[in-house]
Amino acid sequence: MLINVIVILTSLLIVVTKFFDCYTTYERIIRKNEGINLESNPIVRMLMYKLNSGTAVIIFVFFVTLFIVSFVTYMIYKVYPYLYMKVAYIVIGLFVAIVQAAVVRTNISSKPNIITQKIFKIHSNMQRLLKI
């Protein structure tokens, strides 16, 4: 069934865009030594400071993403094999992949785009609420 192929492609797209998000973040923050402060996600930035290793956090984030995507894909096929669940996963997954691709573009160009500008506002609000 075509919907099953699209679910798998969506899962792969999420993982691939997360890989490039992590890789470009690593390149920018760690290898180019631009600093942990460039990480806009306050929770990830806090982890980087507490663990004193941006590299470990970036690797951890990628593997957590890989685990979550694998788990959710499994659940969609084995526990909730309903069409509406697959469609919801595809829609949400494509949204996540688009956001991650926008972050990759910003990491490479060092120039925020419209999507990353919105994300930065959300992260700033999170930071204010969490007082990080």
C-alpha positions as CSV (number, residue, x, y, z in Angstrom):
1,M,0.0,0.0,0.0
2,L,1.3,3.4,-1.0
3,I,0.6,5.0,2.5
4,N,3.0,2.5,4.1
5,V,5.8,3.5,1.7
6,I,5.1,7.2,2.5
7,V,5.3,6.4,6.3
8,I,8.7,4.8,5.8
9,L,9.9,7.7,3.6
10,T,8.7,10.2,6.2
11,S,10.6,8.3,9.0
12,L,13.7,8.3,6.8
13,L,13.3,12.0,6.1
14,I,13.1,12.8,9.8
15,V,16.2,10.8,10.6
16,V,18.2,12.2,7.7
17,T,17.3,15.8,8.4
18,K,18.1,15.3,12.1
19,F,21.5,13.8,11.1
20,F,22.3,16.9,9.1
21,D,20.9,19.2,11.8
22,C,23.3,17.5,14.3
23,Y,26.2,17.4,11.9
24,T,25.9,21.1,11.0
25,T,25.4,22.1,14.6
26,Y,28.5,20.1,15.5
27,E,30.5,21.8,12.7
28,R,29.4,25.2,13.7
29,I,29.6,25.0,17.5
30,I,32.3,22.4,18.1
31,R,34.7,22.4,15.1
32,K,34.5,26.0,14.3
33,N,34.6,26.8,18.0
34,E,31.8,29.4,17.7
35,G,30.5,28.4,21.1
36,I,27.6,26.7,22.8
37,N,25.7,30.0,23.0
38,L,24.8,29.5,19.3
39,E,22.5,26.6,20.3
40,S,19.1,28.3,20.4
41,N,17.3,25.4,22.1
42,P,17.6,26.3,25.8
43,I,17.3,22.7,27.0
44,V,20.0,21.4,24.7
45,R,22.2,24.3,25.5
46,M,21.8,23.7,29.3
47,L,22.7,20.1,28.8
48,M,25.8,21.1,26.8
49,Y,26.9,23.3,29.7
50,K,26.2,20.8,32.4
51,L,27.9,17.9,30.6
52,N,30.6,20.1,29.4
53,S,30.5,18.4,26.0
54,G,28.5,19.6,23.1
55,T,29.6,16.6,21.0
56,A,28.1,14.1,23.5
57,V,24.8,16.0,23.6
58,I,24.6,16.2,19.8
59,I,25.2,12.5,19.5
60,F,22.7,11.8,22.2
61,V,20.1,14.0,20.5
62,F,20.6,12.1,17.2
63,F,20.2,8.7,18.9
64,V,17.2,9.8,20.9
65,T,15.6,10.9,17.6
66,L,16.5,7.6,16.0
67,F,14.9,5.7,18.9
68,I,11.7,7.8,18.9
69,V,11.2,7.6,15.1
70,S,11.8,3.8,15.2
71,F,9.4,3.3,18.1
72,V,6.7,5.5,16.6
73,T,7.0,3.8,13.2
74,Y,6.8,0.4,14.9
75,M,3.7,1.5,16.8
76,I,2.0,2.7,13.7
77,Y,2.5,-0.6,12.0
78,K,1.9,-3.0,14.9
79,V,-0.3,-1.3,17.5
80,Y,-2.2,1.5,15.7
81,P,-2.3,0.5,12.1
82,Y,-5.2,2.8,11.2
83,L,-5.1,5.1,8.2
84,Y,-5.8,8.3,10.2
85,M,-2.7,7.5,12.4
86,K,-0.5,7.1,9.4
87,V,-1.8,10.3,7.8
88,A,-1.2,12.2,11.1
89,Y,2.3,10.8,11.4
90,I,3.1,11.8,7.8
91,V,1.8,15.3,8.3
92,I,3.6,15.8,11.6
93,G,6.7,14.1,10.4
94,L,6.9,16.3,7.3
95,F,6.5,19.4,9.4
96,V,9.4,18.2,11.7
97,A,11.6,17.4,8.7
98,I,10.9,20.9,7.1
99,V,11.8,22.6,10.4
100,Q,15.0,20.5,10.7
101,A,16.0,21.3,7.1
102,A,15.5,25.0,7.8
103,V,17.8,24.7,10.8
104,V,20.4,22.9,8.6
105,R,20.2,25.8,6.1
106,T,20.7,28.4,8.9
107,N,23.6,26.4,10.3
108,I,25.3,26.3,6.9
109,S,24.6,29.9,5.9
110,S,24.7,31.5,9.4
111,K,21.6,33.5,8.3
112,P,18.3,32.8,9.8
113,N,15.4,32.0,7.5
114,I,11.7,32.6,8.2
115,I,11.2,29.2,9.9
116,T,14.3,29.5,12.1
117,Q,13.3,33.1,13.1
118,K,10.0,31.7,14.4
119,I,11.7,28.9,16.2
120,F,14.1,31.3,17.8
121,K,11.1,33.3,19.1
122,I,9.6,30.1,20.6
123,H,13.0,29.2,22.1
124,S,13.3,32.7,23.6
125,N,9.9,32.4,25.2
126,M,10.8,28.9,26.5
127,Q,14.0,30.3,28.0
128,R,12.0,33.1,29.7
129,L,9.5,30.7,31.1
130,L,12.1,28.2,32.3
131,K,14.4,31.0,33.4
132,I,17.4,29.2,31.9
